[in-house]
Amino acid sequence: EKVKEAVANGAEVLVGGERHEFGEQYYMPTVLKGVSKEDDIFKTETFGPVVASMTFSSDDEALDIIKSSSKTGLASYYCTQSADRMFNFSRRLEHGMVGVNEGIISSVVAPFGGVGESGIGREGNSSGMREYLEEKYVFVNHN
């Protein structure tokens, strides 16, 4: 439904865009070009093999669109060849995980989790262990 909505609003299907012959529970890997910030596929998390892309003129414009259009923050992905841009853009994104020049970012050694409507806390890594611990502060005055 999200892909159909985006296409109806002007997005272009570069590859995929339909169910797989294996059955209704399978969807072809899909790449969309020209998605609108108004489309559900941009505003909500999509747990499927779909890349929804859009163009922008500056990093500030991209970040403004992301911040004003989506309340979710599990993961973001982008490509760049600039180390400065990589660190600056990643720092400003409000997402729990960021993939730069890579689409597969999950790892047992990395904390997994989002922000905003994508949840709080982390699992995996030593960061995930904190979710199962209770901190206690004890102050003792020896006087």
C-alpha positions in Angstrom: 0.0 0.0 0.0 2.8 2.4 0.8 4.5 1.8 -2.5 1.2 2.3 -4.4 0.6 5.5 -2.6 4.0 6.9 -3.4 3.7 6.0 -7.0 0.2 7.6 -7.2 1.8 10.8 -5.8 4.6 10.8 -8.4 7.3 8.5 -7.2 9.0 6.3 -9.8 9.6 2.6 -9.3 13.2 1.8 -10.5 13.0 -1.9 -9.7 10.5 -4.2 -8.0 7.3 -2.7 -6.8 5.2 -5.8 -6.6 4.7 -9.0 -4.7 7.0 -12.0 -5.4 5.8 -15.1 -7.2 6.5 -17.1 -3.9 3.3 -15.7 -2.5 1.5 -12.9 -0.8 3.9 -12.7 2.1 6.9 -12.0 -0.2 7.6 -8.6 -1.7 10.2 -7.9 -4.4 13.2 -5.7 -3.4 12.1 -2.2 -4.5 13.7 1.1 -5.1 11.6 4.2 -5.4 12.8 7.5 -6.8 11.2 10.9 -6.1 9.2 10.0 -2.9 7.4 12.9 -1.3 7.7 13.9 2.3 3.9 13.5 2.5 4.0 9.8 1.6 3.5 7.2 4.3 6.5 5.3 3.1 8.6 8.4 4.0 6.8 9.3 7.3 6.6 5.8 8.8 8.9 2.8 9.3 8.8 0.2 6.5 10.0 -3.2 7.6 10.5 -4.6 4.1 12.8 -4.5 1.2 12.0 -1.0 0.0 14.3 2.0 -0.5 12.4 5.2 -0.7 14.6 8.0 -2.0 14.2 11.8 -2.6 16.5 14.6 -3.7 17.4 17.7 -1.8 19.6 20.7 -2.4 21.5 20.9 0.9 22.1 18.9 4.0 20.1 21.5 6.0 17.1 21.0 3.6 17.3 17.2 4.0 17.5 17.4 7.8 14.6 19.8 8.0 12.5 17.5 5.8 13.4 14.5 8.0 12.7 16.3 11.3 9.4 17.9 10.2 8.0 14.8 8.4 8.8 11.8 10.5 8.4 10.9 14.2 10.2 7.7 13.8 14.0 7.2 14.3 15.1 3.6 14.1 17.7 4.0 11.4 18.8 6.3 8.6 21.0 5.6 5.6 22.8 7.9 3.2 25.8 8.0 0.9 28.7 10.4 0.8 32.3 10.6 0.0 33.1 13.4 2.4 34.3 12.6 5.9 33.3 16.0 7.2 29.8 15.6 5.8 29.6 12.0 7.2 30.3 13.2 10.8 28.3 16.4 10.6 25.2 14.8 9.0 25.2 11.7 11.3 25.6 13.9 14.4 22.5 15.9 13.4 20.3 13.0 12.5 17.9 12.0 15.3 18.0 8.2 14.7 19.3 5.4 16.8 21.4 3.9 14.0 23.0 5.5 10.9 24.4 3.6 7.9 26.8 5.6 5.8 27.5 4.0 2.4 26.1 0.8 3.7 22.6 -0.8 4.0 23.4 -3.6 6.4 24.3 -2.0 9.7 23.1 -4.5 12.3 25.8 -6.4 14.2 26.1 -8.3 17.5 28.8 -5.8 18.6 26.7 -2.7 18.0 23.8 -1.4 20.0 20.5 -1.8 18.2 17.6 0.6 18.9 15.8 3.8 17.9 14.5 7.1 19.2 11.2 8.9 19.1 8.3 6.6 18.1 10.8 3.9 17.3 11.3 3.2 21.0 13.9 3.9 23.6 16.7 1.8 24.9 19.2 -0.6 23.1 19.7 -4.2 22.8 22.9 -6.0 21.9 26.4 -4.8 22.9 27.2 -3.8 26.4 24.7 -0.9 26.0 21.9 -3.4 25.8 22.9 -4.9 29.2 22.1 -1.6 30.9 18.4 -2.2 30.1 18.5 -5.1 32.5 20.3 -3.4 35.4 19.2 -1.1 38.1 21.6 1.6 39.1 21.9 2.6 42.7 23.7 5.6 44.1 24.9 5.3 47.7 26.4 8.2 49.6 28.0 7.6 53.0 29.1 10.3 55.3 31.7 9.0 57.7 31.6 12.0 60.1 
